[in-house]
């Protein structure tokens, strides 16, 4: 689930453009940071998180915690993340949001796989709920997943946790219970074969 997400070249969402502009300024033109196109695990991605002063800012993070075998753990089940040693600290105090236009999922129909672009209805962009940790000099993030909303469950049984913009401050603030905030997850989805 959620092995790819996308930021459209032509995306006109003002909030997304603002985040990209901030990334460009902060990281001198974003060397290595994916701000457009199809994004895959281990790519360096744009995130929104609270800095040490609890002020919201943009940060470049690698998508996927590095496991002992060297493979990335790029998703975490939201239902169990708070009690899993690998993710518990992130759920408690290291939360982030990953902006995107949509995410991709593949529907299996017999021998065929059909790729779908999935986004929330009536919104120009989405925020994927994530957690992060430090790995040497680089922060690494993992996207939280949940049981799929009814409207997309036929495509895949899991989906990323997509939070509405009004839940952003609560998700990023560690004083709020992570599990409670995740209840605000979006369930009204559109999907389009691509």
C-alpha positions in Angstrom: 0.0 0.0 0.0 1.1 3.5 -0.9 4.3 2.7 -2.7 4.0 5.7 -4.9 2.6 9.2 -4.7 2.6 12.1 -7.1 3.0 15.8 -7.4 1.7 17.1 -10.7 3.8 19.4 -12.8 0.7 21.5 -13.5 -0.6 21.4 -9.9 -2.0 24.9 -9.2 -2.8 24.4 -5.5 -1.6 27.6 -3.8 -0.6 25.8 -0.6 1.4 23.2 -2.6 3.2 26.0 -4.5 4.0 27.8 -1.2 5.6 24.6 0.2 7.6 24.1 -3.0 8.8 27.7 -2.9 9.8 27.3 0.8 11.7 24.1 -0.1 13.5 25.9 -3.0 14.6 28.7 -0.7 15.6 26.5 2.2 17.5 23.9 0.2 18.9 26.2 -2.5 16.9 25.0 -5.4 16.1 21.6 -3.9 19.1 19.6 -4.8 17.9 16.0 -4.5 14.5 16.8 -3.2 11.6 15.5 -5.3 9.1 18.4 -5.7 7.4 17.1 -8.9 6.4 13.8 -10.6 6.1 10.3 -9.3 7.7 9.8 -6.0 9.0 6.4 -4.8 10.3 5.0 -1.5 13.9 6.1 -0.7 13.4 9.4 -2.6 14.0 12.6 -0.7 10.6 14.2 -0.2 9.1 17.4 1.0 7.5 17.3 4.4 5.8 19.8 6.8 6.8 19.3 10.4 7.4 21.3 13.6 11.0 22.4 14.2 12.7 22.5 17.6 10.9 25.7 18.5 7.5 24.1 17.6 7.2 26.4 14.6 5.8 24.7 11.5 8.3 24.5 8.6 9.3 22.5 5.6 12.0 19.7 5.7 13.6 17.3 3.3 13.3 13.7 4.5 14.1 10.3 2.9 10.9 8.3 2.4 11.5 5.1 4.4 13.1 4.1 7.6 16.3 2.1 6.9 15.9 -1.5 8.4 18.9 -3.6 9.5 18.8 -5.5 6.2 19.1 -2.2 4.3 15.5 -2.2 3.0 13.2 0.8 3.5 10.2 0.6 5.8 8.2 3.2 4.0 4.7 2.6 5.5 3.5 2.0 9.1 0.1 0.7 10.1 -1.7 3.6 12.0 -3.6 1.1 14.1 -0.4 -0.4 15.7 2.3 2.3 15.2 1.9 3.8 18.7 2.9 0.5 20.3 5.5 -0.8 17.9 9.0 0.0 19.1 10.1 1.2 15.6 7.3 3.7 15.3 6.2 4.6 18.9 8.6 7.6 19.3 7.4 9.0 16.0 3.8 8.7 16.9 4.5 10.4 20.3 6.7 13.3 19.2 8.0 13.2 15.6 5.0 13.7 13.2 5.1 15.1 9.7 2.8 15.6 6.7 3.8 14.8 3.2 2.0 17.0 0.6 0.9 15.4 -2.7 -1.5 15.7 -5.6 -2.6 12.1 -5.3 -1.3 8.6 -4.5 -1.2 5.6 -6.8 -2.5 2.1 -6.2 -2.8 -0.9 -8.4 -6.0 -2.9 -8.8 -5.6 -6.6 -9.6 -8.1 -7.8 -12.2 -7.2 -11.4 -13.2 -3.7 -11.2 -14.7 -3.9 -7.4 -15.2 -2.9 -4.6 -12.9 -4.6 -1.3 -13.3 -2.9 1.8 -11.9 -5.3 4.3 -10.3 -4.6 7.9 -9.2 -6.5 8.4 -5.9 -7.2 11.8 -4.2 -9.8 13.4 -2.0 -12.9 14.7 -3.5 -13.1 18.5 -3.9 -9.5 19.2 -2.8 -6.6 20.3 -4.9 -4.0 18.6 -2.8 -3.7 16.0 0.0 -1.6 15.7 3.1 -0.4 12.2 3.9 0.2 11.7 7.7 3.7 10.5 8.5 6.2 10.0 11.3 9.9 10.4 11.2 13.2 9.7 12.9 16.8 10.7 12.6 19.2 8.4 10.7 22.6 9.8 10.9 22.6 13.2 9.2 19.3 12.6 7.4 15.7 12.5 8.6 13.7 9.5 7.4 9.9 9.4 7.3 7.3 6.7 7.0 3.7 7.2 5.8 0.9 6.0 8.0 -1.7 3.7 6.5 -5.2 2.6 7.5 -7.9 0.3 6.3 -9.2 1.5 2.9 -12.3 3.7 2.7 -15.2 1.8 1.2 -15.0 3.8 -2.1 -11.5 2.5 -2.9 -11.4 -0.8 -1.0 -12.0 -2.7 -4.3 -8.6 -1.4 -5.5 -6.6 -2.2 -2.4 -7.4 -3.0 1.2 -5.1 -0.3 2.7 -4.6 3.4 2.0 -2.5 6.2 3.4 -4.0 8.3 6.2 -5.0 11.5 4.5 -5.6 14.4 6.9 -7.7 17.5 6.1 -5.9 20.8 6.3 -7.7 21.8 9.5 -6.2 18.7 11.3 -2.6 19.7 10.4 -1.8 21.8 13.5 -3.1 19.1 15.8 -1.2 16.3 14.0 2.1 18.2 14.2 1.6 19.1 17.9 2.8 16.3 20.1 0.5 17.5 23.0 -2.4 16.0 21.0 -3.0 12.3 21.0 -1.9 10.9 17.7 -4.6 8.2 17.6 -7.4 10.8 18.3 -6.1 13.2 15.5 -6.0 10.3 13.0 -9.7 9.9 13.4 -10.1 13.0 11.3 -8.8 11.1 8.2 -10.4 11.7 4.9 -12.6 9.0 3.5 -14.3 10.7 0.5 -12.0 9.7 -2.4 -11.9 9.9 -6.2 -10.0 7.4 -8.3 -9.0 7.5 -11.9 -7.3 4.8 -14.0 -4.0 6.2 -15.4 
